[in-house]
Amino acid sequence: MSQTIENALAVLRAHDIDPYEAEEDIADLPGVGTIEEGETVYATSLEDIFRDEPTETSEGLAPEWDWWEPNRDDERLSEWWREIREIIRASEGQDGPLFSQRRRQRQTYEAPEPLCAWYCPIHFFGHGWGIYIRERCIFHVALDIAVHVDWAAVKASGLRPAEIVRQLLRSAFYVFFLHEQFHHKVESLGFRLLVTTGTDRYRPYKTKVYRPNFLKPTCLEESLANAESYRRLTEPRYKKRHARPMLEAVQAYLAWSIPRQPPGYAQGMHYVPEGAYRKGLYTLQSQVLDGSLTLTTPATHWSVAPDVITSLMSIDADIYVILPAGARPIFRAGSIDPGATASTAQLTSALTRHYGYSQAPGGKGSHVKLVKPNAPNIHLPGNRPVVSPGMVKQVLGVFGGYPISRLPDLLRGQLPQPKTFLSPP
């Protein structure tokens, strides 16, 4: 994966595109969030999320099965499971106050704030690319999915409570992941057009088409991303990890919630049928190529090139989950330990105080540009309370590719300076 991203960055540089010198302030990109103060982040992957214990079944569940408690010292998970139990009891005619309140709230779609999930494109974020998802939103959506579950069918299937927890949380994760992965596919089309035409089509499309139409019914990219989230749940890798009642519940949740989402997102179900999806995909491809809602490239021409919007690279491992500082991850953490984060100010201070860097003019927007003789320049996004893991990896790469677990040593000035720093190239 690291070589693939380096190749992608080399292609951008060959066409005079530098993500770290973008004219736009990244904070102004619509649909892209930031990690907030009081939050931390960990990396996970589909392999980590899929690598759970085997599904547990039984011939029949004990009457007290729905009083099972998570075997974890996690207040967030315990509170979430308490609401799940109320939803289950409500399905048996035992309405509780939490479920009654949630049912009233669910008459309209309410996404938790701040932004739940986003994709950071390579064109704008370089090494900081990837999918970011907030855990609080996973809990939130999992509860909404639970409202759509046929709990009598779940009981009849013999699913143990621990497996119910895993399937609900994974289902909510899939809702966000599959949507954001589609945005990576759109950027992948941009890379292919850059190589074949020799001109940048992705960034002009974002400026002239996506941004002006964001949160409008004409934002086709968001409509298709929601459609993908629904359509891909039936792929074998996802379908086989759902009991049938759970898969039906997440599909019912999406069919209910998508039309209630903001404009652009709300049109997603229109593109679920294969014919409408393919027509929408071809129209979007012409929008990217032409940089306009008014097409000069007939959408029907894409029928001879049906796969140009597939993923450039696997994004199964570049998934970052955001959670409150000090909380325990609900999924297996990968290469990044929770707590391995820093602010722009902390990184700038460490690099200038301990390693001989100085701040220089030339950073675009709110970016911070750090320079040092005979050393690579370092560009940081400005005024971030938490810098993305990808940017932290880029900084540590300048020091020789240390793992992100060495970030505390970097901040304390305890990393050795590579010889390439000490002598001219």
C-alpha angles and dihedrals in degrees: 000000000000091000091049093054090046089053091050091051090048090055090051092049091049087060094045094255114139115180089200092055097049114151091221123080102241090219088068096057107116116237094019118109134192135228107258133219110277092032131103132189141220133189122240136165140209087257090057092047094045093045096085131132115287115275110274118221135173138189089249137350122244115249091247094053093112091060091066113130124212109259091232136095092236119127093194093055093044093051091047091051090050088059091047089054090053090051090051092049090048089056086060093050095265101121114194128194095253093053093044089053092047091048090054092047092050094064084092128027113259117184114201116247140270107044110297103208140356144170120235108209120222089230090067105022106033108190089005091071123123145084120302122196129178116228092216088062091051089056090046096051093042088060090051090050090050090058088061096048121112094227094186088059091047091053091047090052091060097234113167118229092249090058091046088056092049094048095047094048094043091048091054089047091052091053091060099034097052091048093051093043088062089060087057089054090055091052089048088058087052091056092050092050090047091056097042099042100029091228134098110253101159100065094044088050090053091049100042104030115016101042099045090048099041110129090014126107088247093066094107096174092064092045092053092044090057091046090053090051089059099038099049096054088085093059109116095246090060102028095056090056093059128075106229095254090051094050091049089050096054090047090050090048092053093045088052100040103040096067088050095054124097120290113288091028090053093063092061098104090058088069099047096094111084096240095050091043093052092046091049091048092053091048091051091050090055090048090055093046095045098035090224144089087229103074127220092173108069109237091222091066089073090071087087091054104040099159105050093108096058120119116286090212139359111279093184092111103036094079119128121194119202122210139161114285109266095020122124117246116251091211130047111279117231128198097331119073117216108258096036093120138113139182127246089252093052094050093045091049094049094047094048097040102042108020107039099252121142131198113252135189117256103073109136120234108339094337120132116224116202122190138185130175113264092004134098117267116249122215120196129185107251128250097359116158086203123023115214118261090242092059091048089053090051092054092047088048089063087059093053105286103294115179116258090251086076092064092103089055090051091052092049093049093246100126115102115241111243118242090248086071093054102051135038116261 
